[in-house]
Amino acid sequence: GYPVGTNIVSGWLCLSPVKPKETNPVLKFKRYAARATFPSAFIRKCIAADPSKGCYENRLTTGTRIDGEIISLEAIRKYALWAVNEFRKALSERRNYTSGRFDFRGYDGSLWLTVVDKDDGYYRKGDIAAGFSKEYRGCGNGYYTLIDDEHFIGTDID
């Protein structure tokens, strides 16, 4: 659409196209990651990401349509109260957790959390690796990585 401007030139009303807000998804990754209260290789990678490059170039995502899409634990809780409570408890206690599958907005959802037990060059002992899987029943998955204590961010589809 074209908003009506107030510039009138030679008796003509000037129209200017609406410019969409410019957003940088890498800055979104950095902003959310900065709020995390747990150690994570993914969090470190997000914080160190170069905002002049894209998510894929920074190796934050695999370059999919869900890149940067946020799903909160609160949204998941509406579908799987028990699983979210257990996930939050596991995160606070720094212990492994895997939920069963549950219905989430017409998809199958599942939560998982792993506490890394040794250094391997990427992960450090004590790192949290956690995610949410949203999948079509019997089909491909969308993977969301835990980016702070309450949010998952879209990173991959298979």
Chimera marker file (.cmm) of the C-alpha trace (Angstrom):
<marker_set name="trace">
<marker id="1" x="0.000" y="0.000" z="0.000" r="1" g="1" b="0" radius="0.5"/>
<marker id="2" x="0.872" y="3.609" z="-0.316" r="1" g="1" b="0" radius="0.5"/>
<marker id="3" x="0.351" y="5.983" z="2.578" r="1" g="1" b="0" radius="0.5"/>
<marker id="4" x="-0.874" y="9.425" z="1.699" r="1" g="1" b="0" radius="0.5"/>
<marker id="5" x="1.934" y="11.857" z="2.307" r="1" g="1" b="0" radius="0.5"/>
<marker id="6" x="1.660" y="15.488" z="3.247" r="1" g="1" b="0" radius="0.5"/>
<marker id="7" x="4.103" y="16.680" z="0.587" r="1" g="1" b="0" radius="0.5"/>
<marker id="8" x="2.308" y="18.486" z="-2.140" r="1" g="1" b="0" radius="0.5"/>
<marker id="9" x="4.469" y="19.351" z="-5.110" r="1" g="1" b="0" radius="0.5"/>
<marker id="10" x="3.044" y="21.594" z="-7.819" r="1" g="1" b="0" radius="0.5"/>
<marker id="11" x="-0.473" y="20.836" z="-6.694" r="1" g="1" b="0" radius="0.5"/>
<marker id="12" x="0.015" y="17.052" z="-6.772" r="1" g="1" b="0" radius="0.5"/>
<marker id="13" x="-0.265" y="14.817" z="-3.735" r="1" g="1" b="0" radius="0.5"/>
<marker id="14" x="2.888" y="12.721" z="-3.378" r="1" g="1" b="0" radius="0.5"/>
<marker id="15" x="2.602" y="9.067" z="-2.447" r="1" g="1" b="0" radius="0.5"/>
<marker id="16" x="5.491" y="7.043" z="-1.085" r="1" g="1" b="0" radius="0.5"/>
<marker id="17" x="5.684" y="3.245" z="-0.783" r="1" g="1" b="0" radius="0.5"/>
<marker id="18" x="5.659" y="1.735" z="2.707" r="1" g="1" b="0" radius="0.5"/>
<marker id="19" x="9.091" y="0.427" z="3.576" r="1" g="1" b="0" radius="0.5"/>
<marker id="20" x="9.079" y="-2.716" z="5.745" r="1" g="1" b="0" radius="0.5"/>
<marker id="21" x="11.108" y="-2.554" z="8.938" r="1" g="1" b="0" radius="0.5"/>
<marker id="22" x="14.580" y="-3.875" z="8.358" r="1" g="1" b="0" radius="0.5"/>
<marker id="23" x="15.345" y="-6.655" z="10.811" r="1" g="1" b="0" radius="0.5"/>
<marker id="24" x="18.503" y="-8.622" z="11.359" r="1" g="1" b="0" radius="0.5"/>
<marker id="25" x="17.781" y="-12.184" z="12.536" r="1" g="1" b="0" radius="0.5"/>
<marker id="26" x="21.347" y="-12.604" z="13.822" r="1" g="1" b="0" radius="0.5"/>
<marker id="27" x="20.743" y="-9.735" z="16.246" r="1" g="1" b="0" radius="0.5"/>
<marker id="28" x="17.605" y="-11.580" z="17.414" r="1" g="1" b="0" radius="0.5"/>
<marker id="29" x="19.703" y="-14.689" z="18.127" r="1" g="1" b="0" radius="0.5"/>
<marker id="30" x="22.244" y="-12.560" z="20.020" r="1" g="1" b="0" radius="0.5"/>
<marker id="31" x="19.552" y="-10.747" z="22.047" r="1" g="1" b="0" radius="0.5"/>
<marker id="32" x="17.821" y="-13.947" z="23.190" r="1" g="1" b="0" radius="0.5"/>
<marker id="33" x="21.098" y="-15.793" z="23.846" r="1" g="1" b="0" radius="0.5"/>
<marker id="34" x="22.345" y="-13.003" z="26.109" r="1" g="1" b="0" radius="0.5"/>
<marker id="35" x="19.482" y="-13.786" z="28.528" r="1" g="1" b="0" radius="0.5"/>
<marker id="36" x="20.443" y="-17.437" z="29.082" r="1" g="1" b="0" radius="0.5"/>
<marker id="37" x="21.476" y="-18.412" z="32.619" r="1" g="1" b="0" radius="0.5"/>
<marker id="38" x="23.088" y="-21.705" z="31.615" r="1" g="1" b="0" radius="0.5"/>
<marker id="39" x="26.262" y="-22.612" z="29.684" r="1" g="1" b="0" radius="0.5"/>
<marker id="40" x="25.777" y="-23.820" z="26.117" r="1" g="1" b="0" radius="0.5"/>
<marker id="41" x="27.864" y="-24.185" z="22.969" r="1" g="1" b="0" radius="0.5"/>
<marker id="42" x="24.915" y="-22.841" z="20.954" r="1" g="1" b="0" radius="0.5"/>
<marker id="43" x="24.604" y="-19.786" z="23.227" r="1" g="1" b="0" radius="0.5"/>
<marker id="44" x="28.317" y="-19.042" z="22.834" r="1" g="1" b="0" radius="0.5"/>
<marker id="45" x="27.991" y="-19.359" z="19.065" r="1" g="1" b="0" radius="0.5"/>
<marker id="46" x="24.995" y="-16.975" z="19.012" r="1" g="1" b="0" radius="0.5"/>
<marker id="47" x="26.755" y="-14.358" z="21.129" r="1" g="1" b="0" radius="0.5"/>
<marker id="48" x="29.878" y="-14.539" z="18.936" r="1" g="1" b="0" radius="0.5"/>
<marker id="49" x="27.893" y="-14.377" z="15.660" r="1" g="1" b="0" radius="0.5"/>
<marker id="50" x="28.774" y="-11.699" z="13.113" r="1" g="1" b="0" radius="0.5"/>
<marker id="51" x="25.682" y="-9.506" z="12.492" r="1" g="1" b="0" radius="0.5"/>
<marker id="52" x="26.960" y="-8.609" z="9.018" r="1" g="1" b="0" radius="0.5"/>
<marker id="53" x="26.443" y="-12.262" z="8.012" r="1" g="1" b="0" radius="0.5"/>
<marker id="54" x="23.239" y="-14.288" z="7.944" r="1" g="1" b="0" radius="0.5"/>
<marker id="55" x="22.165" y="-17.075" z="10.285" r="1" g="1" b="0" radius="0.5"/>
<marker id="56" x="23.323" y="-19.767" z="7.874" r="1" g="1" b="0" radius="0.5"/>
<marker id="57" x="26.705" y="-18.113" z="7.289" r="1" g="1" b="0" radius="0.5"/>
<marker id="58" x="27.194" y="-17.907" z="11.070" r="1" g="1" b="0" radius="0.5"/>
<marker id="59" x="26.258" y="-21.603" z="11.295" r="1" g="1" b="0" radius="0.5"/>
<marker id="60" x="23.398" y="-20.828" z="13.670" r="1" g="1" b="0" radius="0.5"/>
<marker id="61" x="20.865" y="-22.541" z="11.386" r="1" g="1" b="0" radius="0.5"/>
<marker id="62" x="20.712" y="-24.736" z="8.319" r="1" g="1" b="0" radius="0.5"/>
<marker id="63" x="18.937" y="-22.024" z="6.317" r="1" g="1" b="0" radius="0.5"/>
<marker id="64" x="15.263" y="-22.971" z="6.566" r="1" g="1" b="0" radius="0.5"/>
<marker id="65" x="11.894" y="-21.235" z="6.676" r="1" g="1" b="0" radius="0.5"/>
<marker id="66" x="11.771" y="-21.552" z="10.490" r="1" g="1" b="0" radius="0.5"/>
<marker id="67" x="15.077" y="-19.727" z="11.054" r="1" g="1" b="0" radius="0.5"/>
<marker id="68" x="14.592" y="-17.434" z="14.017" r="1" g="1" b="0" radius="0.5"/>
<marker id="69" x="10.992" y="-18.505" z="14.714" r="1" g="1" b="0" radius="0.5"/>
<marker id="70" x="10.429" y="-18.437" z="18.479" r="1" g="1" b="0" radius="0.5"/>
<marker id="71" x="8.370" y="-20.944" z="20.486" r="1" g="1" b="0" radius="0.5"/>
<marker id="72" x="8.108" y="-20.319" z="24.210" r="1" g="1" b="0" radius="0.5"/>
<marker id="73" x="7.787" y="-22.838" z="26.997" r="1" g="1" b="0" radius="0.5"/>
<marker id="74" x="4.601" y="-20.976" z="27.929" r="1" g="1" b="0" radius="0.5"/>
<marker id="75" x="3.096" y="-21.770" z="24.505" r="1" g="1" b="0" radius="0.5"/>
<marker id="76" x="4.092" y="-25.435" z="24.858" r="1" g="1" b="0" radius="0.5"/>
<marker id="77" x="2.734" y="-25.526" z="28.423" r="1" g="1" b="0" radius="0.5"/>
<marker id="78" x="-0.795" y="-24.970" z="27.073" r="1" g="1" b="0" radius="0.5"/>
<marker id="79" x="-0.496" y="-28.369" z="25.384" r="1" g="1" b="0" radius="0.5"/>
<marker id="80" x="1.825" y="-30.288" z="27.699" r="1" g="1" b="0" radius="0.5"/>
<marker id="81" x="1.833" y="-28.881" z="31.230" r="1" g="1" b="0" radius="0.5"/>
<marker id="82" x="3.547" y="-31.880" z="32.804" r="1" g="1" b="0" radius="0.5"/>
<marker id="83" x="6.310" y="-32.073" z="30.163" r="1" g="1" b="0" radius="0.5"/>
<marker id="84" x="7.099" y="-28.360" z="30.500" r="1" g="1" b="0" radius="0.5"/>
<marker id="85" x="7.178" y="-28.546" z="34.299" r="1" g="1" b="0" radius="0.5"/>
<marker id="86" x="9.560" y="-31.505" z="34.126" r="1" g="1" b="0" radius="0.5"/>
<marker id="87" x="11.712" y="-29.753" z="31.508" r="1" g="1" b="0" radius="0.5"/>
<marker id="88" x="11.988" y="-26.614" z="33.657" r="1" g="1" b="0" radius="0.5"/>
<marker id="89" x="12.854" y="-28.732" z="36.693" r="1" g="1" b="0" radius="0.5"/>
<marker id="90" x="15.536" y="-30.618" z="34.752" r="1" g="1" b="0" radius="0.5"/>
<marker id="91" x="17.015" y="-27.339" z="33.493" r="1" g="1" b="0" radius="0.5"/>
<marker id="92" x="17.159" y="-25.870" z="36.992" r="1" g="1" b="0" radius="0.5"/>
<marker id="93" x="18.688" y="-29.098" z="38.370" r="1" g="1" b="0" radius="0.5"/>
<marker id="94" x="21.040" y="-29.475" z="35.379" r="1" g="1" b="0" radius="0.5"/>
<marker id="95" x="19.996" y="-33.040" z="34.591" r="1" g="1" b="0" radius="0.5"/>
<marker id="96" x="19.006" y="-34.908" z="31.433" r="1" g="1" b="0" radius="0.5"/>
<marker id="97" x="15.356" y="-35.065" z="30.392" r="1" g="1" b="0" radius="0.5"/>
<marker id="98" x="13.376" y="-36.425" z="27.450" r="1" g="1" b="0" radius="0.5"/>
<marker id="99" x="9.619" y="-36.062" z="27.231" r="1" g="1" b="0" radius="0.5"/>
<marker id="100" x="7.343" y="-38.396" z="25.387" r="1" g="1" b="0" radius="0.5"/>
<marker id="101" x="5.453" y="-37.122" z="22.365" r="1" g="1" b="0" radius="0.5"/>
<marker id="102" x="2.535" y="-34.805" z="22.931" r="1" g="1" b="0" radius="0.5"/>
<marker id="103" x="0.069" y="-32.925" z="20.755" r="1" g="1" b="0" radius="0.5"/>
<marker id="104" x="1.203" y="-29.389" z="19.906" r="1" g="1" b="0" radius="0.5"/>
<marker id="105" x="-0.904" y="-27.253" z="17.547" r="1" g="1" b="0" radius="0.5"/>
<marker id="106" x="-1.757" y="-30.255" z="15.385" r="1" g="1" b="0" radius="0.5"/>
<marker id="107" x="1.832" y="-31.536" z="15.362" r="1" g="1" b="0" radius="0.5"/>
<marker id="108" x="3.699" y="-34.011" z="17.537" r="1" g="1" b="0" radius="0.5"/>
<marker id="109" x="5.941" y="-32.198" z="19.989" r="1" g="1" b="0" radius="0.5"/>
<marker id="110" x="8.728" y="-33.365" z="22.272" r="1" g="1" b="0" radius="0.5"/>
<marker id="111" x="11.252" y="-31.740" z="24.590" r="1" g="1" b="0" radius="0.5"/>
<marker id="112" x="14.766" y="-32.899" z="25.403" r="1" g="1" b="0" radius="0.5"/>
<marker id="113" x="17.685" y="-31.714" z="27.480" r="1" g="1" b="0" radius="0.5"/>
<marker id="114" x="21.183" y="-33.161" z="27.760" r="1" g="1" b="0" radius="0.5"/>
<marker id="115" x="23.906" y="-32.105" z="30.166" r="1" g="1" b="0" radius="0.5"/>
<marker id="116" x="27.256" y="-32.604" z="28.459" r="1" g="1" b="0" radius="0.5"/>
<marker id="117" x="29.567" y="-34.798" z="30.526" r="1" g="1" b="0" radius="0.5"/>
<marker id="118" x="32.923" y="-34.139" z="28.796" r="1" g="1" b="0" radius="0.5"/>
<marker id="119" x="34.740" y="-31.608" z="26.635" r="1" g="1" b="0" radius="0.5"/>
<marker id="120" x="34.940" y="-32.468" z="22.955" r="1" g="1" b="0" radius="0.5"/>
<marker id="121" x="36.171" y="-29.281" z="21.298" r="1" g="1" b="0" radius="0.5"/>
<marker id="122" x="32.675" y="-27.893" z="20.690" r="1" g="1" b="0" radius="0.5"/>
<marker id="123" x="30.868" y="-28.754" z="23.896" r="1" g="1" b="0" radius="0.5"/>
<marker id="124" x="32.291" y="-28.126" z="27.338" r="1" g="1" b="0" radius="0.5"/>
<marker id="125" x="31.588" y="-30.258" z="30.370" r="1" g="1" b="0" radius="0.5"/>
<marker id="126" x="28.382" y="-28.946" z="31.983" r="1" g="1" b="0" radius="0.5"/>
<marker id="127" x="26.983" y="-27.397" z="28.798" r="1" g="1" b="0" radius="0.5"/>
<marker id="128" x="23.255" y="-27.666" z="28.263" r="1" g="1" b="0" radius="0.5"/>
<marker id="129" x="22.109" y="-28.941" z="24.870" r="1" g="1" b="0" radius="0.5"/>
<marker id="130" x="18.327" y="-28.747" z="24.687" r="1" g="1" b="0" radius="0.5"/>
<marker id="131" x="15.557" y="-28.449" z="22.163" r="1" g="1" b="0" radius="0.5"/>
<marker id="132" x="11.973" y="-28.792" z="21.090" r="1" g="1" b="0" radius="0.5"/>
<marker id="133" x="10.950" y="-30.953" z="18.157" r="1" g="1" b="0" radius="0.5"/>
<marker id="134" x="7.765" y="-30.105" z="16.261" r="1" g="1" b="0" radius="0.5"/>
<marker id="135" x="6.950" y="-32.672" z="13.620" r="1" g="1" b="0" radius="0.5"/>
<marker id="136" x="4.212" y="-33.616" z="11.250" r="1" g="1" b="0" radius="0.5"/>
<marker id="137" x="2.845" y="-36.942" z="12.378" r="1" g="1" b="0" radius="0.5"/>
<marker id="138" x="4.895" y="-39.582" z="10.618" r="1" g="1" b="0" radius="0.5"/>
<marker id="139" x="6.842" y="-37.000" z="8.621" r="1" g="1" b="0" radius="0.5"/>
<marker id="140" x="9.670" y="-34.430" z="8.834" r="1" g="1" b="0" radius="0.5"/>
<marker id="141" x="10.716" y="-32.433" z="11.848" r="1" g="1" b="0" radius="0.5"/>
<marker id="142" x="11.249" y="-28.812" z="12.731" r="1" g="1" b="0" radius="0.5"/>
<marker id="143" x="13.977" y="-28.404" z="15.326" r="1" g="1" b="0" radius="0.5"/>
<marker id="144" x="14.043" y="-25.533" z="17.772" r="1" g="1" b="0" radius="0.5"/>
<marker id="145" x="17.090" y="-25.010" z="19.989" r="1" g="1" b="0" radius="0.5"/>
<marker id="146" x="16.860" y="-23.686" z="23.547" r="1" g="1" b="0" radius="0.5"/>
<marker id="147" x="18.210" y="-20.133" z="23.336" r="1" g="1" b="0" radius="0.5"/>
<marker id="148" x="17.381" y="-18.861" z="26.819" r="1" g="1" b="0" radius="0.5"/>
<marker id="149" x="15.590" y="-20.199" z="29.874" r="1" g="1" b="0" radius="0.5"/>
<marker id="150" x="12.120" y="-19.842" z="28.325" r="1" g="1" b="0" radius="0.5"/>
<marker id="151" x="12.441" y="-19.847" z="24.525" r="1" g="1" b="0" radius="0.5"/>
<marker id="152" x="13.359" y="-22.109" z="21.643" r="1" g="1" b="0" radius="0.5"/>
<marker id="153" x="14.460" y="-20.706" z="18.289" r="1" g="1" b="0" radius="0.5"/>
<marker id="154" x="14.036" y="-22.388" z="14.904" r="1" g="1" b="0" radius="0.5"/>
<marker id="155" x="17.288" y="-23.794" z="13.560" r="1" g="1" b="0" radius="0.5"/>
<marker id="156" x="16.648" y="-26.826" z="11.310" r="1" g="1" b="0" radius="0.5"/>
<marker id="157" x="14.122" y="-28.850" z="9.310" r="1" g="1" b="0" radius="0.5"/>
<marker id="158" x="14.585" y="-32.389" z="8.035" r="1" g="1" b="0" radius="0.5"/>
<link id1="1" id2="2" r="1" g="1" b="0" radius="0.2"/>
<link id1="2" id2="3" r="1" g="1" b="0" radius="0.2"/>
<link id1="3" id2="4" r="1" g="1" b="0" radius="0.2"/>
<link id1="4" id2="5" r="1" g="1" b="0" radius="0.2"/>
<link id1="5" id2="6" r="1" g="1" b="0" radius="0.2"/>
<link id1="6" id2="7" r="1" g="1" b="0" radius="0.2"/>
<link id1="7" id2="8" r="1" g="1" b="0" radius="0.2"/>
<link id1="8" id2="9" r="1" g="1" b="0" radius="0.2"/>
<link id1="9" id2="10" r="1" g="1" b="0" radius="0.2"/>
<link id1="10" id2="11" r="1" g="1" b="0" radius="0.2"/>
<link id1="11" id2="12" r="1" g="1" b="0" radius="0.2"/>
<link id1="12" id2="13" r="1" g="1" b="0" radius="0.2"/>
<link id1="13" id2="14" r="1" g="1" b="0" radius="0.2"/>
<link id1="14" id2="15" r="1" g="1" b="0" radius="0.2"/>
<link id1="15" id2="16" r="1" g="1" b="0" radius="0.2"/>
<link id1="16" id2="17" r="1" g="1" b="0" radius="0.2"/>
<link id1="17" id2="18" r="1" g="1" b="0" radius="0.2"/>
<link id1="18" id2="19" r="1" g="1" b="0" radius="0.2"/>
<link id1="19" id2="20" r="1" g="1" b="0" radius="0.2"/>
<link id1="20" id2="21" r="1" g="1" b="0" radius="0.2"/>
<link id1="21" id2="22" r="1" g="1" b="0" radius="0.2"/>
<link id1="22" id2="23" r="1" g="1" b="0" radius="0.2"/>
<link id1="23" id2="24" r="1" g="1" b="0" radius="0.2"/>
<link id1="24" id2="25" r="1" g="1" b="0" radius="0.2"/>
<link id1="25" id2="26" r="1" g="1" b="0" radius="0.2"/>
<link id1="26" id2="27" r="1" g="1" b="0" radius="0.2"/>
<link id1="27" id2="28" r="1" g="1" b="0" radius="0.2"/>
<link id1="28" id2="29" r="1" g="1" b="0" radius="0.2"/>
<link id1="29" id2="30" r="1" g="1" b="0" radius="0.2"/>
<link id1="30" id2="31" r="1" g="1" b="0" radius="0.2"/>
<link id1="31" id2="32" r="1" g="1" b="0" radius="0.2"/>
<link id1="32" id2="33" r="1" g="1" b="0" radius="0.2"/>
<link id1="33" id2="34" r="1" g="1" b="0" radius="0.2"/>
<link id1="34" id2="35" r="1" g="1" b="0" radius="0.2"/>
<link id1="35" id2="36" r="1" g="1" b="0" radius="0.2"/>
<link id1="36" id2="37" r="1" g="1" b="0" radius="0.2"/>
<link id1="37" id2="38" r="1" g="1" b="0" radius="0.2"/>
<link id1="38" id2="39" r="1" g="1" b="0" radius="0.2"/>
<link id1="39" id2="40" r="1" g="1" b="0" radius="0.2"/>
<link id1="40" id2="41" r="1" g="1" b="0" radius="0.2"/>
<link id1="41" id2="42" r="1" g="1" b="0" radius="0.2"/>
<link id1="42" id2="43" r="1" g="1" b="0" radius="0.2"/>
<link id1="43" id2="44" r="1" g="1" b="0" radius="0.2"/>
<link id1="44" id2="45" r="1" g="1" b="0" radius="0.2"/>
<link id1="45" id2="46" r="1" g="1" b="0" radius="0.2"/>
<link id1="46" id2="47" r="1" g="1" b="0" radius="0.2"/>
<link id1="47" id2="48" r="1" g="1" b="0" radius="0.2"/>
<link id1="48" id2="49" r="1" g="1" b="0" radius="0.2"/>
<link id1="49" id2="50" r="1" g="1" b="0" radius="0.2"/>
<link id1="50" id2="51" r="1" g="1" b="0" radius="0.2"/>
<link id1="51" id2="52" r="1" g="1" b="0" radius="0.2"/>
<link id1="52" id2="53" r="1" g="1" b="0" radius="0.2"/>
<link id1="53" id2="54" r="1" g="1" b="0" radius="0.2"/>
<link id1="54" id2="55" r="1" g="1" b="0" radius="0.2"/>
<link id1="55" id2="56" r="1" g="1" b="0" radius="0.2"/>
<link id1="56" id2="57" r="1" g="1" b="0" radius="0.2"/>
<link id1="57" id2="58" r="1" g="1" b="0" radius="0.2"/>
<link id1="58" id2="59" r="1" g="1" b="0" radius="0.2"/>
<link id1="59" id2="60" r="1" g="1" b="0" radius="0.2"/>
<link id1="60" id2="61" r="1" g="1" b="0" radius="0.2"/>
<link id1="61" id2="62" r="1" g="1" b="0" radius="0.2"/>
<link id1="62" id2="63" r="1" g="1" b="0" radius="0.2"/>
<link id1="63" id2="64" r="1" g="1" b="0" radius="0.2"/>
<link id1="64" id2="65" r="1" g="1" b="0" radius="0.2"/>
<link id1="65" id2="66" r="1" g="1" b="0" radius="0.2"/>
<link id1="66" id2="67" r="1" g="1" b="0" radius="0.2"/>
<link id1="67" id2="68" r="1" g="1" b="0" radius="0.2"/>
<link id1="68" id2="69" r="1" g="1" b="0" radius="0.2"/>
<link id1="69" id2="70" r="1" g="1" b="0" radius="0.2"/>
<link id1="70" id2="71" r="1" g="1" b="0" radius="0.2"/>
<link id1="71" id2="72" r="1" g="1" b="0" radius="0.2"/>
<link id1="72" id2="73" r="1" g="1" b="0" radius="0.2"/>
<link id1="73" id2="74" r="1" g="1" b="0" radius="0.2"/>
<link id1="74" id2="75" r="1" g="1" b="0" radius="0.2"/>
<link id1="75" id2="76" r="1" g="1" b="0" radius="0.2"/>
<link id1="76" id2="77" r="1" g="1" b="0" radius="0.2"/>
<link id1="77" id2="78" r="1" g="1" b="0" radius="0.2"/>
<link id1="78" id2="79" r="1" g="1" b="0" radius="0.2"/>
<link id1="79" id2="80" r="1" g="1" b="0" radius="0.2"/>
<link id1="80" id2="81" r="1" g="1" b="0" radius="0.2"/>
<link id1="81" id2="82" r="1" g="1" b="0" radius="0.2"/>
<link id1="82" id2="83" r="1" g="1" b="0" radius="0.2"/>
<link id1="83" id2="84" r="1" g="1" b="0" radius="0.2"/>
<link id1="84" id2="85" r="1" g="1" b="0" radius="0.2"/>
<link id1="85" id2="86" r="1" g="1" b="0" radius="0.2"/>
<link id1="86" id2="87" r="1" g="1" b="0" radius="0.2"/>
<link id1="87" id2="88" r="1" g="1" b="0" radius="0.2"/>
<link id1="88" id2="89" r="1" g="1" b="0" radius="0.2"/>
<link id1="89" id2="90" r="1" g="1" b="0" radius="0.2"/>
<link id1="90" id2="91" r="1" g="1" b="0" radius="0.2"/>
<link id1="91" id2="92" r="1" g="1" b="0" radius="0.2"/>
<link id1="92" id2="93" r="1" g="1" b="0" radius="0.2"/>
<link id1="93" id2="94" r="1" g="1" b="0" radius="0.2"/>
<link id1="94" id2="95" r="1" g="1" b="0" radius="0.2"/>
<link id1="95" id2="96" r="1" g="1" b="0" radius="0.2"/>
<link id1="96" id2="97" r="1" g="1" b="0" radius="0.2"/>
<link id1="97" id2="98" r="1" g="1" b="0" radius="0.2"/>
<link id1="98" id2="99" r="1" g="1" b="0" radius="0.2"/>
<link id1="99" id2="100" r="1" g="1" b="0" radius="0.2"/>
<link id1="100" id2="101" r="1" g="1" b="0" radius="0.2"/>
<link id1="101" id2="102" r="1" g="1" b="0" radius="0.2"/>
<link id1="102" id2="103" r="1" g="1" b="0" radius="0.2"/>
<link id1="103" id2="104" r="1" g="1" b="0" radius="0.2"/>
<link id1="104" id2="105" r="1" g="1" b="0" radius="0.2"/>
<link id1="105" id2="106" r="1" g="1" b="0" radius="0.2"/>
<link id1="106" id2="107" r="1" g="1" b="0" radius="0.2"/>
<link id1="107" id2="108" r="1" g="1" b="0" radius="0.2"/>
<link id1="108" id2="109" r="1" g="1" b="0" radius="0.2"/>
<link id1="109" id2="110" r="1" g="1" b="0" radius="0.2"/>
<link id1="110" id2="111" r="1" g="1" b="0" radius="0.2"/>
<link id1="111" id2="112" r="1" g="1" b="0" radius="0.2"/>
<link id1="112" id2="113" r="1" g="1" b="0" radius="0.2"/>
<link id1="113" id2="114" r="1" g="1" b="0" radius="0.2"/>
<link id1="114" id2="115" r="1" g="1" b="0" radius="0.2"/>
<link id1="115" id2="116" r="1" g="1" b="0" radius="0.2"/>
<link id1="116" id2="117" r="1" g="1" b="0" radius="0.2"/>
<link id1="117" id2="118" r="1" g="1" b="0" radius="0.2"/>
<link id1="118" id2="119" r="1" g="1" b="0" radius="0.2"/>
<link id1="119" id2="120" r="1" g="1" b="0" radius="0.2"/>
<link id1="120" id2="121" r="1" g="1" b="0" radius="0.2"/>
<link id1="121" id2="122" r="1" g="1" b="0" radius="0.2"/>
<link id1="122" id2="123" r="1" g="1" b="0" radius="0.2"/>
<link id1="123" id2="124" r="1" g="1" b="0" radius="0.2"/>
<link id1="124" id2="125" r="1" g="1" b="0" radius="0.2"/>
<link id1="125" id2="126" r="1" g="1" b="0" radius="0.2"/>
<link id1="126" id2="127" r="1" g="1" b="0" radius="0.2"/>
<link id1="127" id2="128" r="1" g="1" b="0" radius="0.2"/>
<link id1="128" id2="129" r="1" g="1" b="0" radius="0.2"/>
<link id1="129" id2="130" r="1" g="1" b="0" radius="0.2"/>
<link id1="130" id2="131" r="1" g="1" b="0" radius="0.2"/>
<link id1="131" id2="132" r="1" g="1" b="0" radius="0.2"/>
<link id1="132" id2="133" r="1" g="1" b="0" radius="0.2"/>
<link id1="133" id2="134" r="1" g="1" b="0" radius="0.2"/>
<link id1="134" id2="135" r="1" g="1" b="0" radius="0.2"/>
<link id1="135" id2="136" r="1" g="1" b="0" radius="0.2"/>
<link id1="136" id2="137" r="1" g="1" b="0" radius="0.2"/>
<link id1="137" id2="138" r="1" g="1" b="0" radius="0.2"/>
<link id1="138" id2="139" r="1" g="1" b="0" radius="0.2"/>
<link id1="139" id2="140" r="1" g="1" b="0" radius="0.2"/>
<link id1="140" id2="141" r="1" g="1" b="0" radius="0.2"/>
<link id1="141" id2="142" r="1" g="1" b="0" radius="0.2"/>
<link id1="142" id2="143" r="1" g="1" b="0" radius="0.2"/>
<link id1="143" id2="144" r="1" g="1" b="0" radius="0.2"/>
<link id1="144" id2="145" r="1" g="1" b="0" radius="0.2"/>
<link id1="145" id2="146" r="1" g="1" b="0" radius="0.2"/>
<link id1="146" id2="147" r="1" g="1" b="0" radius="0.2"/>
<link id1="147" id2="148" r="1" g="1" b="0" radius="0.2"/>
<link id1="148" id2="149" r="1" g="1" b="0" radius="0.2"/>
<link id1="149" id2="150" r="1" g="1" b="0" radius="0.2"/>
<link id1="150" id2="151" r="1" g="1" b="0" radius="0.2"/>
<link id1="151" id2="152" r="1" g="1" b="0" radius="0.2"/>
<link id1="152" id2="153" r="1" g="1" b="0" radius="0.2"/>
<link id1="153" id2="154" r="1" g="1" b="0" radius="0.2"/>
<link id1="154" id2="155" r="1" g="1" b="0" radius="0.2"/>
<link id1="155" id2="156" r="1" g="1" b="0" radius="0.2"/>
<link id1="156" id2="157" r="1" g="1" b="0" radius="0.2"/>
<link id1="157" id2="158" r="1" g="1" b="0" radius="0.2"/>
</marker_set>
